[in-house]
């Protein structure tokens, strides 16, 4: 492929006392919030970014440039003089009156404002990792369109206002409510019905598509950007994945656990992919990319067993210090060598 691909990480050091005081101040002002929006696990730093960068250095050396989006924070161990690293402050990409923000969805909605960001880029949280060697065509097909991995969900009778309202109200988790809202908006705009959810991992996007789709949902995106904390009406980046697919500008492939691609996910047509690449994508690229566990032991066992291309070690509110220590030990064993991005 002859186009550059950048990598964007969203990162916060929730252990920083100054930052925590600011967060606590605005949390009190915000009043009643969903429990998923205020748990420490949303902000806690367990040194994941250090190892995420090691994974990129080891397994995706073709990355053109890496942007780390933060709230005035810089990891002490980071080599900020490295030519492939840029720190992007929220102030550079978000409206001043929307700051400070503690909502990753709001921040993600503005990443296309990063100066000099390449047209093709990967968006990641710091708890997502490359597990083994990757190539650009794992994320973008030869036609330059993103390849996004999704998980199928059971068909529901959603496709009316009443149906969506009932489904959204029935979702206990904040993330589930927001995913249902995305499906509703895409259906209303395109008439396309999707029965799938995203895999929580590194995701490919086109900058121009990102900006264009934001302009199609101005009210909803503005609401998201001005939500200082996570709320049910946030618009997730999944909207760019589904809307692009609906327009034939993106490809959906299924989480490996589920085998072949069913009609219910309405996948793209895979223009530009040869048979060898398609088989590799469907059969071996993503092996269980996300496990949500309380102590991290289950996912660590699975990673060591399957050696997945990508994986996510998601923090949880129930994680104690022992679980965090276990995760750090795993990071160090899986990515033992310092990257060129460290001092």
C-alpha angles and dihedrals in degrees: 000000000000101000128088120246120206128199124222122196125192108213139172132174101221090179092069107110094210092051092045091053090053092048092049091050094054093040090060090050091049093061119195113026133172110263090240089062097056107035114122089234088075091064108021116122116215094170090268094142093060090057094039087059091047088053091051091048092050101040109021107037089153091074106124101209137349122220120194111199113206146155099252092303131124125189108247092225096050121112097224091180092065108117093227095053129081129173112216118196119212087241090066095059109022134066112268093232091055091061141138095039131181095182117104090197091059091049093047089053089064103044091104086069091067107122113247094004109160120248089245116051144155120230119207145167116227092253093066121091144186105241099191141350116324135188131204091252089063087072106024128037122223090267088063095247122134122259108214127188118224138181119225120240126200115270113261131186093252108132099106130067090252092048094052093044091053093047094048092047090050094056109096096191121074092226093055092052091053093048090053090050090054092052090049093052094047091048092050092049101040108015089235119139117212125191099187143088129210126262109239100242145090108324130198121228141171113234095217092050090048092054094043095051091048088058090055092058102035098152095047095044092047090051090052093049091051095047101101090194131030114283136175092254094058114123111228124213086251086086090070091051096051097039092050090050090050089056093046093250099114141042127229121207127178131249103262093243089074100049118207125029113262124213089242091076093053094219126198120262097253095234111189097020118122120217094256093053093045093051091048092051096048099039107035117007101088121029109182096321095189135041119172106208134157100230105021096238096113095054093044090054091049094048092051090047101044103025092214122204090235133013140176127213101197118200117229134202091241093057112116129194092275092058091047091050091050090053092049091051089051093049091051093048095047096041103026100155124080113243125228087254092070128084 
